[in-house]
Amino acid sequence: MLSEQNLKKIEELKTHYPNPRPVVLAALWMWQDEHGWISEEGMKYVAGLVNMPPHEVYGIVTFYTMFNRKPVGRHKIEVCTNVSCMLRNSDKIVKHLENRLNVKMGETTPDNRFTLVEAECLGACGYAPMLQCGDEYYENLDEAKVDRILSELK
């Protein structure tokens, strides 16, 4: 379930639209913020809040990579592996992260501190290679910079 504060926000957002369906992204974001990920139960709950069929909410959750469909670590590290980053050695950044964290892409460290995921594109092609962790972008990466980032996050 969602907190009273978030339920009030959703009700306020609904007043701005003749149909409550446009509120679904905000409601899903609130669910994830409170629960860490969006379970099937969460999708059904949000569908009820915004008067949408659950399968449509599922389609939204599976479309947007910002939504976690399984639990993730405290720090979700998304490494861009698209063309610009790939051409600037994102594969080396991925290998370095996998070695440092002792996990493979898509896995979470045993202490639930870090989850490493691949991102199709994070929109910073001129600053490749890059990664996103939370709301922070880290650009022009090399192995030393990745080590500093990991140290700061611990």
C-alpha positions as CSV (number, residue, x, y, z in Angstrom):
1,M,0.0,0.0,0.0
2,L,1.0,3.6,-0.3
3,S,1.5,6.2,2.4
4,E,-1.3,8.7,3.1
5,Q,1.0,11.4,1.9
6,N,1.4,9.7,-1.5
7,L,-2.3,8.9,-1.8
8,K,-3.1,12.6,-1.3
9,K,-0.5,13.5,-4.0
10,I,-2.2,11.0,-6.4
11,E,-5.6,12.4,-5.6
12,E,-4.3,15.9,-6.3
13,L,-2.8,14.8,-9.6
14,K,-6.1,13.2,-10.6
15,T,-7.8,16.6,-10.4
16,H,-5.6,17.9,-13.3
17,Y,-6.9,15.3,-15.7
18,P,-10.4,14.3,-16.9
19,N,-9.2,10.7,-16.9
20,P,-7.0,9.5,-14.0
21,R,-4.9,7.3,-16.2
22,P,-2.1,9.9,-16.9
23,V,-1.3,9.7,-13.2
24,V,0.0,6.1,-13.6
25,L,3.7,7.0,-14.0
26,A,3.7,9.1,-10.9
27,A,1.8,6.5,-8.9
28,L,4.3,3.8,-10.0
29,W,7.2,6.0,-9.1
30,M,5.7,6.6,-5.7
31,W,5.2,2.8,-5.2
32,Q,8.8,2.1,-6.2
33,D,10.1,4.9,-4.0
34,E,8.3,3.4,-1.0
35,H,8.9,-0.3,-1.7
36,G,12.1,-0.4,-3.7
37,W,10.6,-2.2,-6.6
38,I,7.3,-2.8,-8.3
39,S,5.8,-6.2,-7.5
40,E,2.8,-7.8,-9.3
41,E,0.8,-6.8,-6.1
42,G,2.1,-3.2,-6.6
43,M,1.0,-3.1,-10.3
44,K,-2.5,-4.3,-9.3
45,Y,-2.7,-1.8,-6.5
46,V,-1.7,1.1,-8.8
47,A,-4.0,-0.1,-11.5
48,G,-6.9,0.2,-9.0
49,L,-5.8,3.7,-8.0
50,V,-5.8,5.0,-11.5
51,N,-8.7,3.0,-12.9
52,M,-6.6,1.0,-15.4
53,P,-6.5,-2.7,-16.3
54,P,-3.6,-4.4,-14.5
55,H,-2.2,-5.7,-17.8
56,E,-1.8,-2.1,-19.1
57,V,0.1,-1.2,-15.9
58,Y,2.3,-4.3,-16.5
59,G,3.0,-3.1,-20.0
60,I,4.1,0.3,-18.7
61,V,6.3,-1.2,-16.0
62,T,8.0,-3.6,-18.5
63,F,8.5,-0.8,-21.0
64,Y,10.3,1.7,-18.8
65,T,13.7,0.7,-17.5
66,M,13.4,3.1,-14.6
67,F,11.0,0.7,-12.9
68,N,12.5,-2.3,-11.1
69,R,10.5,-5.5,-11.4
70,K,12.6,-7.3,-8.8
71,P,14.3,-6.1,-5.7
72,V,17.6,-4.2,-6.2
73,G,20.4,-3.2,-4.0
74,R,20.6,0.1,-2.3
75,H,22.7,1.5,-5.2
76,K,21.5,0.5,-8.7
77,I,24.4,1.1,-11.0
78,E,23.2,1.4,-14.6
79,V,26.0,1.3,-17.2
80,C,25.3,2.5,-20.7
81,T,26.5,0.0,-23.3
82,N,25.0,1.6,-26.4
83,V,27.0,2.6,-29.4
84,S,28.8,5.8,-28.2
85,C,29.7,4.3,-24.8
86,M,30.6,1.0,-26.5
87,L,33.0,2.8,-28.8
88,R,34.6,4.5,-25.8
89,N,35.2,1.2,-24.0
90,S,32.1,0.7,-21.8
91,D,32.9,-3.0,-22.0
92,K,36.0,-2.3,-19.9
93,I,33.9,-0.4,-17.4
94,V,31.4,-3.2,-17.2
95,K,34.2,-5.8,-16.6
96,H,35.8,-3.6,-14.0
97,L,32.6,-3.2,-12.1
98,E,31.8,-6.9,-12.3
99,N,35.3,-7.7,-10.9
100,R,35.1,-5.1,-8.2
101,L,31.6,-6.0,-7.1
102,N,32.1,-9.7,-7.7
103,V,28.7,-9.9,-9.6
104,K,27.7,-10.3,-13.2
105,M,25.5,-7.8,-15.1
106,G,21.9,-8.1,-13.7
107,E,23.0,-9.3,-10.3
108,T,23.0,-7.8,-6.8
109,T,25.9,-8.1,-4.3
110,P,25.2,-10.5,-1.4
111,D,25.1,-7.5,1.0
112,N,22.3,-5.9,-1.1
113,R,24.4,-2.8,-1.5
114,F,24.9,-2.8,-5.3
115,T,22.9,-4.0,-8.3
116,L,24.6,-3.8,-11.7
117,V,22.4,-3.4,-14.7
118,E,22.9,-2.6,-18.4
119,A,21.3,0.5,-19.8
120,E,20.5,0.8,-23.4
121,C,21.1,4.6,-23.6
122,L,21.4,7.2,-20.9
123,G,21.5,10.2,-23.2
124,A,25.1,11.4,-22.5
125,C,26.8,10.3,-25.7
126,G,29.2,13.2,-25.8
127,Y,30.5,12.2,-22.4
128,A,30.9,8.4,-22.9
129,P,31.4,6.0,-21.3
130,M,29.0,6.8,-18.5
131,L,26.8,5.3,-15.8
132,Q,23.9,6.4,-13.7
133,C,23.5,5.6,-10.0
134,G,20.3,7.0,-8.5
135,D,19.8,10.5,-9.8
136,E,23.6,11.0,-10.5
137,Y,25.3,10.7,-13.9
138,Y,29.0,9.8,-13.9
139,E,30.6,10.6,-17.2
140,N,34.0,10.2,-19.0
141,L,34.6,7.0,-17.0
142,D,37.8,5.1,-16.6
143,E,38.7,2.4,-14.0
144,A,40.1,4.9,-11.5
145,K,37.0,7.1,-11.6
146,V,34.8,4.0,-11.2
147,D,36.9,3.0,-8.1
148,R,36.4,6.5,-6.6
149,I,32.6,6.3,-7.3
150,L,32.4,2.9,-5.6
151,S,34.3,4.2,-2.6
152,E,32.0,7.2,-2.2
153,L,28.9,5.0,-2.4
154,K,30.1,2.6,0.3
